[in-house]
Amino acid sequence: MESLEINWPLLFTQLLNFGLLFGWILLTVLALFHMRKNPLSDKIATALWAAIIVLVPLLGAVAFFIVRPNRELVHSQK
């Protein structure tokens, strides 16, 4: 009978994958809630940001939080 051993590299890889998946879902939900709470004045910009957040895994939500379009900035440019 074969002994049951833990494959540590596989376990580490699976934990990393789970962490990335959880981080992607969490950041996506947070970014979309932030957009809903503080909507941009331009509907096209809002739609484009929502598409980027959803369609570009992890990097779309990170880019949104780095750029973080401000309502005051958008209103002052008009």
Z-matrix of the N, CA and C atoms (Angstrom, degrees):
N
C 1 1.435
C 2 1.524 1 108.85
N 3 1.285 2 115.31 1 140.92
C 4 1.456 3 122.03 2 -177.45
C 5 1.528 4 110.29 3 -81.00
N 6 1.330 5 116.51 4 139.50
C 7 1.464 6 118.92 5 178.45
C 8 1.530 7 109.49 6 -79.65
N 9 1.313 8 114.60 7 147.11
C 10 1.456 9 120.25 8 179.82
C 11 1.528 10 108.88 9 -87.71
N 12 1.303 11 115.98 10 114.51
C 13 1.452 12 121.47 11 179.19
C 14 1.519 13 109.15 12 -118.87
N 15 1.315 14 115.27 13 153.88
C 16 1.459 15 120.65 14 177.00
C 17 1.521 16 108.33 15 -88.64
N 18 1.303 17 115.65 16 127.43
C 19 1.455 18 121.71 17 176.05
C 20 1.532 19 106.72 18 -87.62
N 21 1.325 20 117.17 19 93.68
C 22 1.461 21 121.97 20 -172.75
C 23 1.524 22 114.02 21 -61.69
N 24 1.327 23 120.27 22 -43.35
C 25 1.473 24 118.23 23 177.66
C 26 1.540 25 112.49 24 -61.54
N 27 1.314 26 117.05 25 -39.13
C 28 1.461 27 120.07 26 178.58
C 29 1.530 28 110.39 27 -67.23
N 30 1.315 29 117.59 28 -41.58
C 31 1.460 30 121.03 29 178.06
C 32 1.524 31 110.81 30 -62.00
N 33 1.321 32 116.98 31 -44.60
C 34 1.461 33 120.93 32 178.82
C 35 1.529 34 110.88 33 -62.18
N 36 1.334 35 116.85 34 -42.78
C 37 1.464 36 121.09 35 179.15
C 38 1.523 37 110.98 36 -63.18
N 39 1.312 38 117.27 37 -42.13
C 40 1.463 39 120.48 38 -180.00
C 41 1.531 40 111.33 39 -66.75
N 42 1.333 41 117.34 40 -39.51
C 43 1.465 42 120.15 41 176.96
C 44 1.526 43 111.39 42 -65.55
N 45 1.329 44 117.09 43 -37.97
C 46 1.452 45 121.07 44 177.09
C 47 1.527 46 110.52 45 -65.05
N 48 1.328 47 117.08 46 -43.99
C 49 1.466 48 120.96 47 177.62
C 50 1.526 49 111.30 48 -61.58
N 51 1.323 50 117.22 49 -43.27
C 52 1.461 51 120.73 50 178.69
C 53 1.526 52 110.50 51 -63.75
N 54 1.313 53 116.99 52 -41.33
C 55 1.467 54 120.75 53 178.39
C 56 1.515 55 112.30 54 -63.13
N 57 1.328 56 117.31 55 -42.63
C 58 1.461 57 120.48 56 177.67
C 59 1.524 58 111.78 57 -65.40
N 60 1.321 59 117.13 58 -41.48
C 61 1.458 60 120.78 59 178.51
C 62 1.531 61 110.79 60 -64.31
N 63 1.315 62 116.75 61 -45.78
C 64 1.467 63 120.78 62 178.79
C 65 1.528 64 110.58 63 -62.89
N 66 1.342 65 117.03 64 -42.56
C 67 1.464 66 120.76 65 178.74
C 68 1.511 67 112.14 66 -63.60
N 69 1.332 68 116.73 67 -40.23
C 70 1.460 69 120.49 68 178.87
C 71 1.524 70 110.78 69 -63.35
N 72 1.320 71 116.87 70 -47.30
C 73 1.466 72 120.06 71 -179.23
C 74 1.527 73 110.49 72 -64.61
N 75 1.320 74 117.50 73 -43.93
C 76 1.459 75 121.22 74 -179.24
C 77 1.522 76 111.57 75 -63.24
N 78 1.331 77 117.65 76 -48.20
C 79 1.462 78 120.22 77 -179.95
C 80 1.523 79 112.12 78 -65.37
N 81 1.330 80 117.12 79 -36.27
C 82 1.465 81 120.42 80 178.14
C 83 1.521 82 110.54 81 -64.13
N 84 1.315 83 116.89 82 -46.89
C 85 1.469 84 120.62 83 -179.87
C 86 1.527 85 110.33 84 -64.10
N 87 1.333 86 117.77 85 -43.76
C 88 1.467 87 120.50 86 179.20
C 89 1.525 88 111.90 87 -62.88
N 90 1.323 89 117.20 88 -42.42
C 91 1.463 90 120.38 89 179.80
C 92 1.527 91 111.04 90 -65.27
N 93 1.323 92 117.09 91 -41.88
C 94 1.466 93 119.38 92 179.77
C 95 1.529 94 111.65 93 -68.04
N 96 1.338 95 117.49 94 -37.76
C 97 1.465 96 119.39 95 175.37
C 98 1.516 97 111.34 96 -66.36
N 99 1.323 98 117.17 97 -36.94
C 100 1.459 99 120.66 98 177.69
C 101 1.528 100 110.06 99 -64.29
N 102 1.330 101 116.28 100 -40.66
C 103 1.463 102 119.55 101 177.76
C 104 1.521 103 111.55 102 -65.36
N 105 1.320 104 116.62 103 -35.41
C 106 1.469 105 119.52 104 179.76
C 107 1.529 106 110.89 105 -71.97
N 108 1.337 107 116.72 106 -36.77
C 109 1.457 108 121.03 107 -179.00
C 110 1.527 109 111.43 108 -72.84
N 111 1.319 110 117.01 109 -39.01
C 112 1.456 111 122.73 110 -179.70
C 113 1.526 112 109.31 111 -121.80
N 114 1.332 113 117.02 112 77.03
C 115 1.475 114 118.17 113 -175.28
C 116 1.526 115 111.52 114 -69.62
N 117 1.315 116 115.17 115 148.18
C 118 1.452 117 120.76 116 174.81
C 119 1.523 118 108.49 117 -78.43
N 120 1.324 119 116.83 118 154.88
C 121 1.461 120 119.41 119 -178.74
C 122 1.525 121 111.42 120 -73.26
N 123 1.321 122 117.17 121 -26.62
C 124 1.459 123 121.75 122 -179.21
C 125 1.533 124 109.67 123 -93.15
N 126 1.316 125 117.17 124 119.13
C 127 1.471 126 121.48 125 -178.50
C 128 1.525 127 111.93 126 -66.58
N 129 1.334 128 117.24 127 -33.58
C 130 1.463 129 120.10 128 179.67
C 131 1.522 130 110.26 129 -67.55
N 132 1.330 131 117.21 130 -41.51
C 133 1.471 132 120.42 131 178.19
C 134 1.519 133 110.78 132 -63.72
N 135 1.323 134 116.95 133 -39.01
C 136 1.456 135 120.61 134 177.97
C 137 1.526 136 110.72 135 -64.03
N 138 1.320 137 116.76 136 -43.85
C 139 1.469 138 120.63 137 179.10
C 140 1.526 139 111.37 138 -64.94
N 141 1.324 140 117.19 139 -40.07
C 142 1.464 141 120.22 140 178.91
C 143 1.526 142 111.29 141 -66.16
N 144 1.323 143 117.30 142 -43.15
C 145 1.470 144 119.96 143 178.05
C 146 1.524 145 110.71 144 -63.67
N 147 1.329 146 117.07 145 -41.32
C 148 1.467 147 119.54 146 178.53
C 149 1.525 148 110.87 147 -62.47
N 150 1.324 149 117.10 148 -40.79
C 151 1.466 150 120.53 149 179.07
C 152 1.525 151 110.79 150 -66.04
N 153 1.328 152 117.34 151 -41.84
C 154 1.466 153 120.63 152 178.70
C 155 1.519 154 110.54 153 -63.78
N 156 1.322 155 116.80 154 -43.63
C 157 1.470 156 120.70 155 -178.87
C 158 1.519 157 111.00 156 -61.95
N 159 1.318 158 116.94 157 -42.84
C 160 1.461 159 120.40 158 -175.73
C 161 1.532 160 112.31 159 -79.92
N 162 1.323 161 117.47 160 -39.40
C 163 1.458 162 120.54 161 -172.09
C 164 1.527 163 115.02 162 -87.05
N 165 1.322 164 118.19 163 -21.77
C 166 1.465 165 120.50 164 179.09
C 167 1.532 166 107.05 165 -106.77
N 168 1.312 167 116.81 166 99.39
C 169 1.462 168 120.13 167 -174.11
C 170 1.532 169 112.88 168 -57.31
N 171 1.298 170 115.65 169 130.49
C 172 1.458 171 126.45 170 175.11
C 173 1.517 172 113.12 171 65.70
N 174 1.316 173 118.77 172 -49.69
C 175 1.462 174 120.73 173 -177.01
C 176 1.526 175 112.38 174 -70.61
N 177 1.321 176 118.28 175 -30.86
C 178 1.462 177 120.68 176 178.34
C 179 1.522 178 111.73 177 -64.09
N 180 1.324 179 116.58 178 -45.52
C 181 1.470 180 120.09 179 179.26
C 182 1.522 181 110.99 180 -69.32
N 183 1.321 182 117.43 181 -39.05
C 184 1.471 183 120.63 182 177.94
C 185 1.524 184 109.73 183 -63.95
N 186 1.335 185 117.34 184 -42.35
C 187 1.463 186 121.12 185 178.34
C 188 1.525 187 110.53 186 -62.27
N 189 1.327 188 117.58 187 -39.10
C 190 1.469 189 120.17 188 179.02
C 191 1.521 190 111.02 189 -62.46
N 192 1.333 191 117.04 190 -42.83
C 193 1.462 192 119.30 191 -178.84
C 194 1.529 193 111.99 192 -73.29
N 195 1.323 194 117.92 193 -26.25
C 196 1.465 195 119.69 194 175.97
C 197 1.525 196 110.20 195 -75.23
N 198 1.325 197 116.81 196 -47.55
C 199 1.464 198 120.88 197 -178.67
C 200 1.523 199 110.24 198 -75.44
N 201 1.313 200 117.25 199 -43.57
C 202 1.457 201 126.66 200 179.22
C 203 1.527 202 112.82 201 36.66
N 204 1.328 203 116.84 202 79.13
C 205 1.462 204 119.87 203 179.75
C 206 1.525 205 110.37 204 -60.19
N 207 1.308 206 115.60 205 125.16
C 208 1.459 207 122.18 206 -177.14
C 209 1.519 208 110.57 207 -91.76
N 210 1.319 209 117.01 208 142.16
C 211 1.462 210 119.92 209 177.27
C 212 1.523 211 110.44 210 -65.66
N 213 1.322 212 118.37 211 -40.45
C 214 1.458 213 121.39 212 -178.25
C 215 1.521 214 110.70 213 -63.56
N 216 1.329 215 117.26 214 -39.37
C 217 1.448 216 122.24 215 179.84
C 218 1.528 217 110.14 216 -66.50
N 219 1.318 218 116.80 217 -42.27
C 220 1.459 219 120.96 218 -179.71
C 221 1.517 220 109.92 219 -66.83
N 222 1.343 221 118.61 220 -40.09
C 223 1.457 222 121.96 221 -178.47
C 224 1.528 223 110.61 222 -71.69
N 225 1.336 224 118.09 223 -33.07
C 226 1.459 225 119.72 224 -177.86
C 227 1.525 226 111.99 225 -73.70
N 228 1.325 227 118.31 226 -20.04
C 229 1.455 228 121.24 227 -179.67
C 230 1.523 229 112.19 228 -82.31
N 231 1.301 230 118.12 229 -12.16
C 232 1.474 231 121.00 230 179.79
C 233 1.502 232 111.73 231 -80.22
